[in-house]
């Protein structure tokens, strides 16, 4: 896309961070209620963006996080504990990804450090 050209709505279809879903649609997609989404927002698990009219909007990434929290809550975990677990799982996933990324150059060069 040339510089200065405004993005089209279809350019965002693959963007996991684009806040495409209203609260009602997001709740429906994860099998929860809008109250559940508000509760995990208050617990600071996710922070939805706001439309110009002030309505909450959720991204696909946020919906995956919310769906995991809902699984835990459905299993008997309190919302606060579920939010903490999901945050820790997300941090662990990111740390593992970074670790693998940092190890990749050493393995791709044939382990030159050991020669």
Number of C-alpha atoms within 10 A of each C-alpha: 7 6 5 6 7 8 10 8 8 8 9 13 11 9 13 15 13 16 20 19 17 18 19 14 15 24 20 12 13 17 13 15 16 15 11 17 27 16 15 20 15 12 16 14 21 21 16 20 15 13 11 7 6 8 11 20 20 25 20 17 15 20 20 13 20 26 20 18 27 22 14 18 17 12 10 10 15 13 19 16 14 24 25 16 16 18 17 12 14 13 12 12 12 12 12 12 11 12 11 11 11 11 10 11 11 13 11 9 9 10 10 9 8 6 5
